[in-house]
Amino acid sequence: MKIRIKVLGNGLHSSERVVEIRTTDGTVILTVDHTHLDDDGLEIGYPITRSNENWLVELPRETANGKWRVWVPGGEIADAPRMESVH
C-alpha cells in the first residue's frame, strides 16, 4: 500500500528524501530512503486499524518528532482496504 506524500527535499545522504505526510493531527515530516517512494506515494505496511474514515498506519521510519504510527485521513491512502476495520 501507499500513502500520499509531498517531497520536501533531499536528506543527509544522497539516497534519502525528506517527505511530509498529512495526518489527522496536522503534518509530520520524516526522512526515508528514495527506494520507498513511487511518484507521490510512500510504501507502507498494511493499515493497522480504521476509525470512521481515518486509518492508523505504521511508517517505514520514525518521524521527526518520534512517531512510528500515525492516523491519516482515508483519502491519503492509495487503494485503502474496503474493510470496516483491520486488525
MOUR-V333956 format. One record per backbone hydrogen bond with DSSP energy under -0.5 kcal/mol. CO is the residue of the C=O (numbers start at 1). NH is the residue of the N-H. Records with the same first field share a line. If there is no record, write none. Layout:
# MOUR-V333956
CO->NH, NH
This chain:
# MOUR-V333956
1->44
2->78
3->42
6->20
9->18
13->11, 16
15->34
16->11
17->19, 32
18->8, 9
19->30
20->6
21->23, 28
23->26
26->23
28->21
29->64
30->19
32->17
33->36
34->37
36->43
38->41
40->5
41->38
42->3
49->56
51->54
53->74
54->51
55->57, 72
56->48, 49
57->59, 70
58->45
63->66
67->63
68->59
70->57
71->24
72->55
73->76
74->77
76->4, 78
77->80
78->2
